[in-house]
């Protein structure tokens, strides 16, 4: 038995979309994963299963394909990826836990980079039937959500069989057979998922809607953006001759009197839950007449569970074995996904 931390995500986009559309014109979660498996398992070497090239200054490095298992009864999938971790030409550093602060020499462990890619496995359980997936984390693995985002977006854009090429071998669109059509240039690849929240926050707000007196909002702004620059200048108007000119992102907190109707409240919650990761909005909340604030960030759908699976030292859990253990507790896991913890 191994203890796993399970965190669920809603899949908001997966496939190829026309701008402004919420429904894919091409592909879906299962189709993408099965075609990814075919591509990554065509005999290529492990290092050639990457779908994007990480930037040197990014925290998330390269990601590679380890395996995919599919359950024929439910259509669930278990995807295993390898997340490269920061290293110095194969050397990974450590600090002695009992050393005094100020110590500068580090412990090292490492190997030749042409023999191994330093990193950890990441396990993802996809449930296309519910349009969700879960990251399954053990002591030897990572949650890896950022790696998954990069990997699947990289696959859709750079490796899928739906790509349409011009005579210079440049991708100019996407179609079902890889041939140019009137719509192929209008389709754009997208995988986007957000952490699932328990519905208790919405229920709390609706049941206490008469108490709501203000709306709260936190957003990121930067002086480099004209609209944001006007906001920053207005904040300092009458206080400084010139607003601070900083390229760093700043957090702006808004608090405004507002008594929403139920329709307005539900619309705000729906819009918040549909925000893209690039949105400057970081959080939205409401304040009651007694001063209590309720934020829509809510409670993540995450919990620990024991799975009947074994792992040999220095081995990845095979996708088939892990998926089998999950399927045996599938009903229980989905029930926990839908039920907020008591007292939470």
Secondary structure by P-SEA (a helix, b strand, c coil): cbbbbbbbbbbcccccccccccccccccaaaaaaaaaaaaaccccccccccccccccccccbbbbcccccccccbbbbbbbbbbccccccbbbbccccccccccccccccccccccccbbbbbbbbcccccbbbbbbccccccaaaaaaaaaaaaaccccccbbbcccccccccccccccccccccbbbbccccbbbbaaaaaaaaaacccccbbbbbbbbbcccaaaaaaaaaaacccccccccccbbbbbbbbbbbbccaaaaaaaaaaaaaccccccccccccccccbbbbbcccccccbbbbbcccccccccccaaaaaaaaaaaaaaaaaaaacccccc
